């Protein structure tokens, strides 16, 4: 325990001796927030004359009978003016002399009542008439210091809480001392809400499907496995919710969507977390070309909702989500960026081409995996502006319908932006005989050692045999889209609590 933590615990004991509850239970009714007051107070209107605020004590300047402090609530910060004789109108000055001056620490939660005024230097402040301790902080927050750059006149922050591992591991501290982090997560919520409103306006139904599944399916990925004691059976955390949503289309819904937590037992990077969020949408009587138009419209709407314009700054790139987006087939894109026409190559020639391009392969990879590796290393990173990549090899897409005009391909697209895929969509395969054959091909890939090959789902095939109408399906990675829309470098920056290695103790 640090010296500061020990001192704070001693103060906790002193509070108890004085009869001051460090963690009171009664309601403290907040009537206004700091930003609301900062934005709307006008001295000539004499408004905000009775206000109640609560938040953390972030600074304190004690000057005898009158002091200044700063309170931070969920909306921002505001200055407090505390006068001893006004918060302690009688003879007992304990509240000010002992609590406020000696026993409060930075980071403590306090509640104040008073009226708003402007100081002589023009700063909007709360003239405090009542003050109450709401929760004692036993650990000190990191002190983020500011100084004014004499050359530019701008405030410069130093000694900030910036170590990524500490920030991700102690997000509660990160949020408390780095207001811009809260802004990121507010924008993420606005992103999801914008998409939900868009889909609801289209008349689609938001649904929930199982997270614990007896078979994992709907994507090429390794699952997390668990055991249900009562049923004495193995279960899997879902890697996707596709097959359940398509069962609902079979059941008669014309459009269903779900914001789902999915789980994949794979590597971690700044683009991958074992637990992530997807929005999946399935609409009957539509195809992948129609779905491309919907994705353009929806993501453009999200950019406008978050930024008021279609252009979004992401690192050094200014990305424009205005419709229409560029469209290339997968083989057109590979040829454009590598010079190799891979469309007609057999597996042996593809391996030679991959070697020429310094793409590492392993023996378990079939044609589809090799093409995907070439695309992932030499094409995807170069696609900065939103681009639809269409018409994938059939071996790469076991759940997509065969292309109506191009033998050997399927009706599938991915949207790629800032060098990474943000969505995946198909004209969904609804032929149960073809679907069974594709599943069986996946089983063969599994026998070759492909740990991400799909399993055969007999119940899903049975559902298709009852008949599924032509359907367009879509999956959008919410975390990756949030990274782009908030100009965040890592997926960990847009997850409140990213997965971490165990903390060294």
LINCOR-V191552 format. One record per run of one state. SS is the DSSP state (helix for helix, strand for strand, loop for the rest). FROM is the first residue (numbers start at 0). TO is the last residue. Records with the same first field share a line. If there is no record, write none. Layout:
BEGIN
SS->FROM-TO / FROM-TO
END
This chain:
BEGIN
loop->0-1 / 18-32 / 40-41 / 45-49 / 63-64 / 73-74 / 87-92 / 103-107 / 118-122 / 135-143 / 148-153 / 158-162 / 169-169 / 177-177 / 201-203 / 206-210 / 213-223 / 228-231 / 237-240 / 251-253 / 263-267 / 269-270 / 272-273 / 284-286 / 307-309 / 314-315 / 320-324 / 338-345 / 356-365 / 378-378 / 382-385 / 396-398 / 400-400 / 402-407 / 417-418 / 428-430 / 447-456 / 465-469 / 485-489 / 494-504
helix->2-17 / 33-39 / 42-44 / 83-86 / 93-102 / 163-168 / 170-176 / 178-200 / 241-250 / 287-306 / 329-337 / 346-355 / 366-377 / 379-381 / 393-395 / 431-446 / 457-464 / 477-484 / 490-493
strand->50-62 / 65-72 / 75-82 / 108-117 / 123-134 / 144-147 / 154-157 / 204-205 / 211-212 / 224-227 / 232-236 / 254-262 / 268-268 / 271-271 / 274-283 / 310-313 / 316-319 / 325-328 / 386-392 / 399-399 / 401-401 / 408-416 / 419-427 / 470-476
END
